[in-house]
Amino acid sequence: MLYSEYSQGISLALDGSGQAHIAYRQQWYDESWLQYIVWSNQLNDWTRYRLTQYPMSVLPATALSLTSGGLARIATFLYGSPTTPTYFYETAPNQWSSEAFGPAGGIYVEPSVGMGLNAAGHGVIGYQLYQGYGLPQVFAVSEANPGSPDVTAPAAVTDAAGQTGRHTAIVTWTAPGDDGSSGPPRPTTCATRRPSSTRATSPRR
């Protein structure tokens, strides 16, 4: 059993061998940090990783998922000026990187984060943002994408065509790719329809 004082925002995932992985906020007096621990059946003990250092503080909310290869993905909030939603991910065992997954500076409701993984093993993160007194709370979903950011726009569309009817318009084009013209082209169709109006008539006498 693991004994740890002042632990909050605990999330748990099991790897393919059934070993437990836990992420949580650890606090000691006015200091708090993101802790990640892994149970080892071989050692019959926990291996601990401290992912943030003082004076960086962590809000008591974490979400943890594991890739098919057992690499950890953790979403949490780094508290400060501004508060930043932050995604920690292993690029290799015990090799960590991080990036923001939402806008910095918001007021985040605690606990306010959940996460699943897409087919590429990237975190899809849901979280809640409080905009201010009298304003609605915002629920947002963000896809964290480890690696280089996507900065190359698709190439221009060159084959757009349209057809119109009495109450409809149909536009077709081929999306040229993801980065420039790289990636498979995707034929795309967009159709819109305007409701027909009904004119009232007086009955004949």
C-alpha positions as CSV (number, residue, x, y, z in Angstrom):
1,M,0.0,0.0,0.0
2,L,1.2,3.5,-0.8
3,Y,0.9,6.1,2.0
4,S,1.2,9.7,1.0
5,E,0.0,12.8,2.8
6,Y,-1.7,15.8,1.0
7,S,-2.3,13.9,-2.2
8,Q,-5.1,15.2,-4.4
9,G,-6.5,14.9,-8.0
10,I,-5.6,11.2,-8.2
11,S,-6.0,9.4,-11.6
12,L,-5.2,5.7,-12.3
13,A,-4.4,3.6,-15.4
14,L,-3.3,0.0,-15.8
15,D,-0.8,-1.1,-18.4
16,G,-0.9,-4.3,-20.4
17,S,0.6,-6.4,-17.6
18,G,-1.9,-5.0,-15.1
19,Q,0.6,-2.8,-13.3
20,A,-0.9,0.4,-11.8
21,H,0.2,3.9,-12.9
22,I,-1.0,6.8,-10.9
23,A,-0.8,10.6,-11.4
24,Y,-1.6,13.1,-8.7
25,R,-0.9,16.4,-7.1
26,Q,1.5,16.1,-4.1
27,Q,1.5,19.0,-1.6
28,W,3.8,19.8,1.3
29,Y,3.0,23.0,3.1
30,D,2.9,25.7,0.4
31,E,4.7,23.6,-2.2
32,S,2.9,21.3,-4.6
33,W,4.0,19.3,-7.6
34,L,2.9,16.8,-10.2
35,Q,3.8,13.2,-9.1
36,Y,3.7,10.1,-11.3
37,I,4.3,6.7,-9.8
38,V,4.4,3.2,-11.3
39,W,4.0,-0.1,-9.5
40,S,6.6,-2.8,-10.3
41,N,5.6,-6.4,-9.9
42,Q,9.3,-7.3,-10.1
43,L,10.4,-4.9,-7.4
44,N,7.2,-5.2,-5.4
45,D,7.4,-1.4,-4.9
46,W,6.5,1.9,-6.5
47,T,8.9,3.9,-8.7
48,R,8.3,7.7,-8.3
49,Y,8.8,10.5,-10.8
50,R,8.4,14.1,-9.8
51,L,7.5,16.0,-13.0
52,T,7.4,19.6,-11.8
53,Q,9.6,21.6,-9.4
54,Y,9.2,24.5,-6.9
55,P,8.1,27.2,-7.3
56,M,5.7,25.8,-9.9
57,S,2.4,24.7,-8.4
58,V,-0.2,22.3,-9.6
59,L,-4.0,22.4,-9.3
60,P,-5.6,19.3,-7.7
61,A,-6.8,17.9,-11.0
62,T,-5.1,15.2,-13.2
63,A,-6.1,12.9,-16.0
64,L,-3.9,9.9,-16.9
65,S,-3.9,7.6,-19.9
66,L,-1.4,5.1,-21.3
67,T,-0.6,4.3,-24.9
68,S,-0.6,0.7,-26.2
69,G,3.2,0.8,-25.5
70,G,2.7,1.9,-21.9
71,L,3.9,5.5,-22.3
72,A,2.1,8.0,-20.0
73,R,0.0,10.9,-21.0
74,I,-1.0,13.3,-18.2
75,A,-3.2,16.4,-18.3
76,T,-3.2,18.9,-15.5
77,F,-3.1,22.6,-14.7
78,L,0.0,24.5,-13.6
79,Y,-1.1,27.2,-11.2
80,G,0.4,30.7,-11.4
81,S,0.2,33.9,-13.4
82,P,-1.2,32.8,-15.7
83,T,-2.6,29.3,-14.9
84,T,-1.8,27.1,-17.8
85,P,-3.5,23.8,-18.8
86,T,-0.5,21.5,-19.5
87,Y,-0.1,18.1,-21.1
88,F,2.9,16.0,-20.0
89,Y,3.8,13.0,-22.2
90,E,6.5,10.4,-22.3
91,T,8.5,10.2,-25.6
92,A,10.3,7.2,-24.3
93,P,10.3,5.5,-20.8
94,N,11.0,8.2,-18.3
95,Q,11.8,10.8,-21.0
96,W,9.2,13.6,-20.6
97,S,8.1,16.6,-22.6
98,S,5.2,19.0,-22.1
99,E,3.0,21.5,-24.0
100,A,-0.1,23.7,-23.3
101,F,-3.4,22.2,-24.3
102,G,-5.6,25.2,-23.7
103,P,-5.5,29.0,-23.2
104,A,-3.4,30.3,-20.3
105,G,-4.9,32.7,-17.8
106,G,-8.4,31.3,-17.4
107,I,-10.1,30.4,-14.2
108,Y,-10.3,26.6,-14.2
109,V,-12.9,24.8,-12.1
110,E,-11.5,22.0,-10.0
111,P,-11.5,19.1,-10.7
112,S,-12.0,19.8,-14.4
113,V,-10.2,17.5,-16.7
114,G,-10.7,14.1,-18.3
115,M,-8.8,12.4,-21.1
116,G,-8.8,9.6,-23.6
117,L,-6.4,8.7,-26.4
118,N,-7.0,8.8,-30.1
119,A,-5.7,6.2,-32.6
120,A,-2.4,8.0,-32.8
121,G,-1.9,7.8,-29.0
122,H,-2.4,11.5,-28.5
123,G,-4.5,12.9,-25.7
124,V,-8.0,14.2,-26.4
125,I,-8.7,16.3,-23.3
126,G,-12.0,17.7,-22.0
127,Y,-11.9,20.5,-19.4
128,Q,-14.0,23.2,-17.9
129,L,-13.3,26.9,-17.9
130,Y,-15.0,29.5,-15.7
131,Q,-15.2,32.9,-17.6
132,G,-16.2,35.1,-14.7
133,Y,-19.2,36.1,-12.5
134,G,-22.5,35.9,-14.3
135,L,-20.9,34.3,-17.4
136,P,-21.5,30.7,-18.5
137,Q,-18.9,28.0,-17.8
138,V,-17.3,26.7,-20.9
139,F,-16.7,23.0,-21.6
140,A,-13.9,22.5,-24.1
141,V,-12.2,19.6,-25.9
142,S,-8.6,19.9,-27.1
143,E,-6.4,17.4,-28.9
144,A,-2.8,17.4,-27.6
145,N,-0.4,16.5,-30.4
146,P,3.2,15.5,-29.2
147,G,5.9,16.5,-31.6
148,S,6.3,19.4,-34.0
149,P,3.3,21.7,-34.3
150,D,1.3,21.6,-37.5
151,V,2.4,24.9,-39.2
152,T,1.9,24.0,-42.9
153,A,-1.4,25.0,-44.4
154,P,-3.1,22.9,-47.1
155,A,-2.6,23.9,-50.7
156,A,-5.2,26.0,-52.4
157,V,-8.3,24.3,-53.8
158,T,-8.2,24.4,-57.7
159,D,-11.3,22.4,-58.7
160,A,-14.3,24.0,-56.9
161,A,-17.5,23.7,-58.8
162,G,-21.1,24.6,-57.9
163,Q,-24.6,23.7,-58.9
164,T,-27.8,25.6,-58.0
165,G,-31.4,24.6,-58.1
166,R,-34.6,26.4,-57.1
167,H,-34.0,26.0,-53.4
168,T,-30.6,24.2,-53.2
169,A,-26.9,24.9,-53.8
170,I,-24.3,22.2,-54.0
171,V,-20.5,23.0,-54.0
172,T,-17.9,20.3,-54.6
173,W,-14.1,20.4,-54.4
174,T,-11.1,18.3,-53.6
175,A,-9.2,19.0,-50.4
176,P,-5.6,18.8,-51.7
177,G,-3.9,17.4,-48.6
178,D,-2.9,18.2,-45.0
179,D,0.5,19.9,-45.5
180,G,0.6,21.6,-48.8
181,S,-0.4,18.9,-51.3
182,S,1.0,16.0,-49.1
183,G,-1.5,13.5,-47.9
184,P,-4.3,11.8,-49.7
185,P,-6.7,14.2,-51.6
186,R,-10.3,14.0,-50.3
187,P,-13.3,14.8,-52.5
188,T,-15.7,17.0,-50.5
189,T,-19.3,18.1,-51.0
190,C,-21.3,20.8,-49.2
191,A,-25.0,21.2,-49.8
192,T,-27.4,23.8,-48.5
193,R,-31.1,24.1,-48.9
194,R,-33.4,27.1,-48.4
195,P,-36.9,26.2,-47.2
196,S,-39.5,27.1,-49.8
197,S,-42.1,29.7,-48.7
198,T,-45.8,29.0,-48.8
199,R,-48.0,31.8,-50.0
200,A,-51.4,32.2,-48.3
201,T,-54.3,32.5,-50.7
202,S,-57.9,33.4,-50.2
203,P,-60.4,30.8,-51.2
204,R,-62.3,31.4,-54.4
205,R,-65.9,32.5,-54.1
